[in-house]
């Protein structure tokens, strides 16, 4: 009986440490997998945002080319489509600028091209401007998040 108890006493800590090591390994693997999944997810989101920004800009420019060559009746129909795509693009780029300002700049319509858009569409498209003044920037770096606030 004592031999059995002695065997149980020495094998119990070994079993616990084995289980502890196994649990730790599984936890580390799950953590690494979750990190890779999060990175992959953000890369997929970035690619999707890029594709959407490009698609909306290309659609707007294509409609603009059609508008410029259309007759009066054709222009009336195209202006509605131009306004709709420009508004959708503006809304999308407004949300994207917080997370990917470089992407917004990449698909920006140059001022000389924007100037040729109909006035009602130009209101929904970015505009080049020069400004002077003070820029206040606040950067928060927390344990789980970071953000930059520009005033």
C-alpha positions in Angstrom: 0.0 0.0 0.0 2.8 2.4 0.9 4.6 1.5 -2.4 1.4 2.4 -4.3 1.0 5.7 -2.4 4.7 6.5 -2.9 4.3 5.8 -6.7 1.2 8.0 -6.8 2.9 10.8 -4.9 5.9 10.9 -7.3 3.9 10.5 -10.5 1.2 13.1 -9.6 3.6 16.1 -9.9 5.0 14.7 -13.1 1.5 14.4 -14.6 0.6 17.9 -13.5 3.7 19.4 -15.0 3.1 17.4 -18.2 -0.5 18.7 -18.4 0.7 22.2 -17.5 3.3 22.1 -20.3 0.7 20.8 -22.7 -1.8 23.4 -21.8 0.8 26.1 -22.1 1.9 24.9 -25.6 -1.7 24.8 -26.7 -2.3 28.3 -25.4 0.7 29.6 -27.2 -0.3 28.0 -30.4 -3.8 29.4 -30.2 -2.4 32.8 -29.4 -0.1 32.7 -32.3 -2.9 31.5 -34.6 -5.2 34.3 -33.4 -2.4 36.9 -34.0 -1.9 35.6 -37.5 -5.6 35.6 -38.1 -5.9 39.2 -36.9 -3.0 40.3 -39.2 -4.5 38.4 -42.1 -7.9 39.9 -41.4 -6.5 43.4 -41.4 -4.6 42.7 -44.6 -7.8 41.5 -46.3 -9.7 44.6 -45.0 -6.9 46.9 -46.4 -7.1 45.1 -49.8 -10.8 45.4 -49.8 -10.7 49.1 -48.9 -8.1 49.7 -51.7 -10.2 47.9 -54.2 -13.4 49.7 -53.2 -11.6 53.1 -53.4 -10.2 52.3 -56.8 -13.5 51.0 -58.1 -15.5 54.1 -57.0 -12.9 56.4 -58.4 -12.7 54.5 -61.7 -16.5 54.5 -61.9 -16.7 58.2 -61.3 -14.0 59.0 -64.0 -15.7 56.6 -66.5 -19.1 58.3 -66.0 -17.3 61.7 -66.3 -15.8 60.7 -69.6 -19.3 59.6 -70.8 -20.8 62.8 -69.6 -18.3 65.0 -71.5 -19.1 63.3 -74.8 -22.9 62.9 -74.3 -25.6 65.0 -75.9 -27.9 67.2 -73.7 -30.4 64.3 -73.1 -27.6 61.9 -72.2 -26.1 64.4 -69.8 -29.3 64.7 -67.9 -29.3 60.9 -67.2 -25.6 60.8 -66.5 -25.6 63.6 -64.0 -27.8 61.6 -61.6 -25.3 58.7 -61.8 -22.4 61.0 -61.3 -23.9 62.5 -58.2 -24.7 59.1 -56.8 -21.3 57.7 -57.3 -19.6 60.9 -56.1 -21.7 60.8 -52.9 -21.0 57.2 -52.3 -17.2 57.7 -52.9 -17.2 60.8 -50.6 -18.8 58.8 -47.8 -16.4 55.9 -48.3 -13.3 58.0 -48.4 -14.5 60.0 -45.4 -14.6 56.8 -43.3 -11.3 55.5 -44.8 -9.3 58.6 -44.1 -9.1 57.9 -40.4 -7.5 54.5 -40.9 -5.7 54.9 -44.2 -5.1 58.5 -45.2 -2.4 57.4 -47.7 -5.0 55.3 -49.5 -7.3 58.3 -49.8 -4.5 60.4 -51.2 -3.6 57.7 -53.7 -7.1 57.8 -55.3 -7.5 61.6 -55.0 -8.7 63.2 -58.2 -6.3 65.9 -59.4 -7.6 69.5 -59.2 -7.4 70.0 -63.0 -9.6 67.0 -63.6 -12.0 67.8 -60.7 -12.4 71.3 -62.1 -14.0 69.8 -65.3 -16.7 67.9 -63.3 -20.2 69.4 -63.2 -20.6 71.9 -60.3 -23.2 69.6 -58.5 -20.7 66.8 -58.6 -17.6 68.9 -57.7 -19.2 69.5 -54.3 -18.8 65.8 -53.4 -15.2 65.5 -54.6 -12.0 66.4 -52.7 -10.5 69.8 -53.5 -7.0 71.0 -53.5 -6.5 73.9 -51.1 -3.7 75.9 -49.4 -4.1 76.8 -45.7 -2.1 78.5 -43.1 -2.5 78.2 -39.3 -1.6 76.0 -36.4 -2.1 72.3 -36.4 -2.7 70.6 -33.1 -2.1 66.9 -32.9 -2.8 64.7 -30.0 -1.5 61.1 -29.9 -2.9 58.6 -27.5 -0.9 55.4 -27.0 -2.8 53.1 -24.7 -2.2 49.5 -23.7 -4.6 48.1 -26.2 -5.1 51.0 -28.7 -3.5 53.9 -30.3 -5.1 56.9 -32.0 -4.1 60.2 -33.5 -6.5 63.2 -33.1 -5.9 66.2 -35.3 -7.5 69.5 -34.4 
